[in-house]
Amino acid sequence: MLFYESIESHPSDWSALIFKDQTITFGELRKTIDTWAAYLQAKGVQKGDRVGLFSKNCPEFVTAYHAITKVGAIVVPINFMLSPTETSFILKDAGIKLLMTQEALDLEAALEKREYSGVAQLTFAEMAEAPEAVLAPVKMHEDECCTIIYTSGTTGNPKGAMLSHKNILANIHSFTNAISMEPKDKAFCVLPMHHCFGWTVCVAGPMLKGGAIVIQDNYNVAEILRLIVTHKVDQFCGIPTFAQMFLRAAEPEHLASLRWFVSGGAPLPAHLSKAFKEKFGKYPQEGYGLSEAAPVCAVNPGDKIKVGSIGLALPYVKVEIHDENDTKLPNGTVGELCVQGYNVMLGYLNQPEASAETLRNNWLHTGDLAYMDDEGYIFIVDRSKDMIILGGENVYPREVEEVIYTLPEVLECAVVGVEDSLRGQAVCAFIVLKEGMEGDKKAIRKYLLDHLALYKVPRHYFFIEKMPKNGTGKIMKPNLREMAAALVHKV
């Protein structure tokens, strides 16, 4: 099956997309997709061309994505929050032939600096005026590239993960089966569609099942709650930030229609999961994924959630914990989380060495440290790059963060390592306090000494107004390490 075929068989009168006061049926959506696809062909877009997609969440994003794939071109979704220079890097690296946008962009200055120009733009407004035309059929295979997803770039420039039609469809089949998604379910999409998690879990998966997508283009929590109630939304996928927002702003009746709330994109602190259960009567189902795996690898089953775990491997996805020699480790032993399955990417665009390293021995090496219990539940310990080595001892930041999060004054925290001449590294804690609360470094340290081994207790504490985050809400620890180095040196 090809990606665009995933919505071909649903009844024409079923609702597909709901945005503001507009409801679009599957029949209307398919007709618009064909019109847009024919227009792209008229503009010279051919099989294998890379077409950028630069837009906030809206029905046109969904239409454009399907139209691009229907002509055999490759979709390159671009984070609309990137700077022009960052955007131009992706345009150059991906070799974008055409950029489809919500509105015209001024990229010329940045493009000239990167010595790259000639990218044609096509706005959604122009596409809306496209005349009906006959779409020329294109022969494609499910193993051919469907989309290139650029990684978050928490270290250096982002890499383009190439995903085939089979990669995406395998993942949405596995995920929808794992959480028992049903036809005509209503799913909420507030996560950015340009992100692999938002697209696969909030859009492609529900639409495969014939579900309707309630689209929101901003994080206005009052509006999100109103839409959930109005449309009786069944499914909500979000980052931990939404669990925090709902705890502050929602009442149980606001989320009464939700059968499940899946959390991903960043670690879900245990205290947050427990507080959510106490208030709303259900735990968030924490899951795990990465762009290179299209993206979901594991999720907690709704009937047996283990707090602090990312759950069980999806059906038809194999997860193992390996040592540095790529040998499988026994249950309970920390090692690198590795993945196999039809969902694993083709490789990184233009980066054969990085592809070979990440996909060595037929496993996707995630760079995440984890262990598996005897029931198959997986527990993320930390990113291997984030692990702190202090006097020969390994300190896993997430373990320290979980204890800090139990303090009533803490809204957010992140633990990083900073260079130390005596012990190699020192542990630093960055803390965002709840509004109206004060932080006492000595009191926090005393509390941590009661709950952690001495070598795990941070030496340095910094109170900041907000955490540096990327477009998907993930804390940018490289930025914090730079800040820590400057602040510690200053002290």
C-alpha positions in Angstrom: 0.0 0.0 0.0 1.1 3.6 -0.7 0.5 6.4 1.9 -2.2 8.3 0.0 -4.2 5.0 -0.4 -4.7 4.9 3.3 -7.8 7.1 3.1 -9.2 5.9 -0.3 -11.7 3.4 1.0 -13.6 5.4 3.7 -17.2 6.4 3.0 -17.4 9.8 1.3 -19.8 11.3 3.9 -17.6 10.5 6.9 -16.0 13.5 8.6 -12.3 13.7 8.0 -11.1 17.1 9.2 -12.6 19.6 11.6 -11.0 23.0 11.9 -12.6 26.1 13.4 -16.2 26.1 11.9 -15.3 23.9 8.9 -15.9 20.2 8.6 -14.4 18.4 5.6 -15.6 14.9 4.6 -13.4 12.2 3.2 -15.1 12.6 -0.2 -14.4 16.3 -0.2 -10.8 15.8 0.9 -10.0 13.1 -1.7 -11.4 15.4 -4.5 -9.2 18.3 -3.3 -6.2 16.1 -3.1 -6.6 15.0 -6.7 -7.0 18.6 -7.8 -3.9 19.7 -6.0 -1.9 16.7 -7.2 -2.8 17.5 -10.8 -1.8 21.1 -10.3 1.5 20.0 -8.9 2.1 17.9 -12.0 1.2 20.9 -14.1 3.8 22.9 -12.2 6.4 20.3 -13.2 6.6 18.3 -10.0 7.7 14.7 -10.8 8.3 11.5 -9.1 11.3 11.7 -6.7 11.2 15.5 -6.4 11.4 16.9 -2.9 8.7 19.3 -2.0 8.9 21.3 1.2 5.8 21.8 3.4 6.0 24.9 5.6 2.8 25.5 7.6 1.0 25.6 10.9 -1.7 23.0 11.6 -4.5 23.3 9.1 -6.6 21.2 6.7 -4.4 22.4 3.8 -1.3 20.8 5.4 -3.1 17.4 5.3 -4.3 18.0 1.7 -0.8 19.1 0.5 0.9 16.1 2.2 -1.4 13.6 0.4 -1.2 15.4 -2.9 2.6 15.5 -2.9 2.8 11.7 -2.2 0.2 11.0 -4.9 2.4 12.4 -7.6 5.3 10.3 -6.3 7.2 13.3 -4.9 8.8 13.3 -1.4 7.3 15.4 1.4 9.8 17.4 3.5 7.8 18.9 6.4 9.7 22.0 7.8 9.3 23.3 11.3 7.6 26.7 10.9 9.3 28.0 14.0 12.8 27.8 12.5 14.7 30.9 11.5 15.1 31.7 7.8 18.8 30.5 8.1 17.8 27.2 9.7 15.1 26.7 7.0 17.5 27.4 4.2 19.8 24.7 5.6 17.0 22.2 5.1 16.1 23.5 1.7 19.7 23.1 0.6 20.3 19.8 2.3 17.1 18.2 0.9 17.4 19.7 -2.5 13.9 21.2 -2.4 12.4 21.8 -5.8 9.2 23.5 -4.6 8.1 24.9 -1.2 4.4 24.8 -0.4 3.6 27.4 2.2 0.7 28.8 4.2 1.8 32.2 3.2 4.7 33.5 1.1 8.1 33.5 2.9 11.0 35.9 2.5 14.0 33.6 2.4 16.1 35.3 -0.2 18.6 36.9 2.1 19.3 33.7 4.0 19.4 31.7 0.8 22.0 34.0 -0.7 24.2 33.6 2.4 24.0 29.8 2.0 24.7 30.2 -1.8 21.5 28.5 -2.7 18.6 30.0 -4.5 15.9 29.2 -7.0 13.3 27.6 -4.7 9.9 28.2 -6.1 7.1 28.9 -3.6 3.5 27.8 -3.9 1.0 29.2 -1.4 -2.2 27.4 -0.2 -4.2 30.4 -1.5 -2.9 29.7 -5.0 -3.6 26.0 -4.6 -7.2 26.8 -3.6 -7.7 28.4 -7.0 -6.3 25.4 -8.9 -8.6 24.2 -11.7 -9.9 20.7 -11.9 -7.6 18.6 -14.1 -6.9 15.0 -14.9 -4.2 13.5 -12.7 -1.6 11.4 -14.6 -1.1 8.1 -12.8 2.4 7.5 -11.3 3.9 4.1 -10.6 5.3 3.8 -7.1 6.5 1.1 -4.7 6.0 1.0 -1.0 9.7 0.8 -0.3 10.4 4.1 -2.0 10.9 7.3 0.1 7.7 9.0 1.0 9.0 11.7 3.4 12.2 13.2 4.9 11.8 14.1 8.5 14.5 16.4 9.9 15.5 15.5 13.4 15.3 18.1 16.2 18.9 19.0 15.9 19.7 19.0 19.7 23.3 18.4 18.6 24.5 20.3 15.5 22.6 20.5 12.3 19.5 18.3 11.9 19.7 15.1 9.9 17.1 14.1 7.4 15.6 10.7 8.2 14.2 9.1 5.0 11.0 7.2 5.6 9.3 5.0 3.0 5.6 4.5 2.5 6.0 1.1 4.2 7.8 2.7 7.2 4.9 5.1 7.9 2.0 2.6 7.2 3.7 -0.1 9.2 4.0 2.3 12.2 0.4 3.6 12.0 -0.9 0.0 11.7 1.1 -1.1 14.8 0.2 2.0 16.9 -3.5 2.0 16.1 -3.7 -1.7 17.0 -1.7 -1.3 20.2 -4.1 1.3 21.6 -7.3 -0.3 20.1 -8.2 2.7 17.9 -11.6 2.4 16.4 -13.2 3.6 13.2 -14.8 7.0 13.4 -12.9 7.9 16.6 -12.3 11.6 17.0 -8.6 12.5 17.5 -7.2 15.8 18.6 -4.2 17.3 16.7 -2.5 20.2 18.5 1.0 18.8 18.2 2.7 20.2 15.1 1.9 18.3 12.0 5.4 18.9 10.7 6.7 16.7 13.5 6.8 12.9 13.0 4.9 12.2 16.3 2.2 14.7 15.6 1.7 13.5 12.0 1.7 9.8 12.6 -0.2 9.6 15.9 -2.6 12.5 15.6 -3.3 12.5 11.9 -2.2 9.5 9.8 -3.2 6.9 12.3 -6.7 8.0 13.1 -7.4 8.8 9.4 -6.3 5.3 8.4 -9.1 4.0 10.7 -11.6 6.5 9.3 -11.4 8.8 12.2 -12.0 12.6 12.2 -9.2 14.9 13.2 -10.0 18.0 15.3 -7.3 20.4 14.4 -5.9 23.2 16.6 -3.1 25.5 15.5 -2.0 26.9 18.9 -1.6 25.9 22.6 -4.5 28.0 24.0 -5.6 25.6 26.7 -9.1 27.1 27.1 -9.8 26.6 23.4 -8.4 23.1 23.5 -10.7 22.1 26.3 -13.7 23.7 24.7 -13.0 21.7 21.5 -12.5 18.4 23.4 -15.9 18.9 25.0 -17.7 20.2 21.9 -16.6 17.4 19.7 -16.5 14.7 22.3 -12.9 13.8 21.4 -11.9 10.2 22.0 -8.1 10.5 21.6 -5.5 13.0 22.7 -1.8 12.8 22.1 0.6 15.4 23.5 3.8 16.1 25.2 4.1 16.3 29.1 3.4 20.0 28.9 -0.3 19.3 28.1 -0.6 17.1 31.2 0.7 20.1 33.2 -1.7 22.5 31.4 -4.7 20.2 32.0 -3.9 19.8 35.7 -3.9 23.6 36.1 -6.9 24.5 33.9 -9.2 21.5 33.4 -11.9 19.8 35.5 -12.6 16.1 35.2 -15.7 16.8 33.0 -13.5 18.5 30.4 -11.7 15.2 29.7 -14.6 12.8 30.3 -14.9 11.8 26.6 -11.2 10.8 26.3 -10.6 7.1 26.2 -6.9 7.6 26.2 -4.3 10.3 26.6 -0.9 9.3 25.1 2.2 11.3 26.2 5.4 11.3 24.2 8.1 13.5 22.8 9.8 14.0 26.2 10.0 12.0 29.5 6.8 12.1 31.6 7.8 12.7 35.2 6.2 10.1 37.5 4.7 12.7 39.9 2.9 14.3 36.9 1.5 10.9 35.8 0.2 10.2 39.3 -1.3 13.7 39.7 -3.1 13.3 36.4 -4.6 9.9 37.6 -5.7 11.5 40.9 -7.6 14.3 39.2 -8.9 12.7 36.0 -9.2 9.1 36.9 -6.8 7.7 34.3 -3.1 7.6 33.8 -1.5 9.1 30.7 -0.2 6.3 28.5 3.5 7.2 28.1 5.0 6.1 24.9 8.4 6.4 23.1 9.6 7.0 19.6 12.0 8.8 17.4 11.8 10.1 13.8 14.1 7.4 12.6 11.4 4.8 13.6 8.4 6.6 12.0 8.3 7.3 15.0 6.5 5.1 17.7 8.4 2.1 19.1 6.5 1.5 22.4 3.5 2.6 24.4 1.8 1.6 27.7 -1.3 -0.5 27.1 -4.4 1.2 28.5 -5.3 -1.8 30.7 -1.9 -2.1 32.4 0.1 1.0 32.8 3.4 1.1 34.6 4.3 4.6 35.8 7.8 5.6 34.7 7.8 3.1 31.9 7.4 3.8 28.2 5.4 0.6 28.0 5.7 -2.4 25.7 7.1 -2.6 22.2 4.4 -2.1 19.5 3.2 -5.2 17.6 5.6 -6.1 14.8 8.3 -3.9 16.4 11.2 -5.6 18.1 13.1 -3.8 20.9 16.2 -5.1 22.7 18.7 -3.7 25.1 22.3 -4.0 23.8 25.8 -3.4 25.3 28.6 -1.6 23.6 29.4 -4.7 21.5 25.8 -5.0 20.3 25.1 -8.0 22.4 21.7 -8.4 23.9 21.6 -7.8 27.7 19.5 -9.6 30.3 16.4 -8.1 31.8 17.1 -5.4 34.4 20.4 -4.4 32.9 21.0 -0.9 31.5 22.2 -0.6 27.9 21.3 1.0 24.6 17.7 0.7 23.4 17.8 -0.8 19.9 14.9 -1.3 17.5 14.0 -3.5 14.5 10.9 -3.4 12.3 9.3 -2.3 9.1 9.0 1.1 10.7 12.8 1.7 10.7 14.0 4.4 8.3 15.9 3.9 5.0 18.7 6.0 6.3 19.8 9.6 6.7 19.8 11.8 3.5 23.4 12.6 2.3 25.0 11.0 5.4 26.1 7.4 4.6 28.5 7.2 7.5 25.9 8.4 10.1 23.4 6.0 8.5 25.8 3.0 8.7 26.6 3.8 12.4 23.0 4.3 13.4 21.7 1.2 11.5 24.6 -1.1 12.2 24.0 -4.9 12.4 20.4 -4.4 11.2 19.4 -2.5 14.3 18.4 1.1 14.8 20.6 2.4 17.6 18.6 5.1 19.4 21.4 6.4 21.7 18.9 6.1 24.6 19.9 4.1 27.8 17.2 1.8 29.1 16.4 -1.5 30.7 13.5 -4.0 30.2 11.7 -5.8 33.1 10.6 -9.4 33.0 7.1 -8.4 31.6 8.7 -6.6 28.6 8.1 -3.1 29.9 10.8 -0.7 28.9 12.2 2.0 31.2 14.3 4.9 29.8 17.2 5.8 32.0 18.6 8.6 29.9 20.2 9.7 26.7 23.7 8.1 26.5 25.0 11.6 25.6 23.3 13.1 28.7 24.8 10.6 31.1 27.2 12.2 33.6 30.4 10.4 34.6 31.6 11.6 38.0 34.7 10.0 39.5 34.0 6.8 37.6 30.4 6.6 38.7 27.5 6.9 36.2 24.8 9.5 37.1 21.6 9.3 35.1 20.0 12.8 35.0 16.5 11.5 34.8 16.8 9.7 38.2 17.9 12.9 39.8 15.2 14.9 38.0 12.5 12.6 39.2 13.5 13.3 42.9 13.7 17.1 42.3 10.2 17.0 40.7 8.8 15.7 44.0 9.5 19.1 45.6 6.3 21.2 45.7 8.0 24.4 44.5 9.4 22.9 41.3 7.6 23.4 38.0 10.3 22.1 35.7 13.9 20.8 36.1 16.8 19.5 34.1 20.1 18.0 35.2 23.3 18.2 33.2 27.0 17.7 33.7 29.7 20.3 33.6 33.4 19.8 33.3 35.2 19.4 36.7 39.0 19.3 37.1 38.9 17.0 40.1 36.2 14.4 39.2 35.7 14.8 35.5 32.2 16.2 35.7 30.0 17.9 38.3 26.2 17.6 38.5 24.2 20.8 37.8 20.5 21.3 38.3 18.4 23.9 36.4 15.1 24.6 38.1 12.0 26.6 37.0 9.9 27.5 40.1 6.1 27.5 40.2 4.6 31.0 40.1 4.8 32.7 43.5 7.2 30.1 45.0 10.7 30.6 46.2 13.7 28.3 45.9 16.2 27.6 48.6 19.4 25.9 47.3 20.5 24.6 50.7 17.0 23.2 51.5 16.9 21.5 48.1 20.3 20.0 48.5 19.4 18.7 52.0 16.3 17.1 50.6 18.2 15.4 47.8 20.8 14.1 50.3 18.0 12.2 52.0 16.9 10.6 48.8 20.0 10.1 46.6 23.5 8.8 47.0 25.9 11.7 47.7 27.6 11.5 44.3 24.3 11.9 42.5 23.3 15.1 44.4 23.9 18.2 42.3 26.7 20.5 43.3 25.4 23.5 41.4 21.8 24.9 41.4 20.5 27.5 39.0 17.0 29.0 39.1 15.8 30.1 35.6 12.6 31.6 34.3 12.0 29.0 31.5 13.7 26.1 29.9 15.2 26.3 26.5 13.1 23.9 24.3 13.0 22.9 20.7 9.8 23.0 18.6 8.4 19.8 20.0 8.8 20.8 23.6 12.0 18.8 24.3 14.4 20.5 26.7 17.6 21.5 24.9 20.2 20.1 27.2 23.2 21.1 25.0 22.1 24.7 25.6 21.9 24.1 29.4 25.4 22.5 29.4 26.7 25.7 27.7 24.9 27.8 30.3 26.2 25.7 33.1 29.8 25.9 31.9 29.6 29.7 31.7 27.8 30.1 35.1 30.1 27.7 37.0 33.2 29.3 35.5 31.8 32.7 36.5 31.3 31.5 40.1 
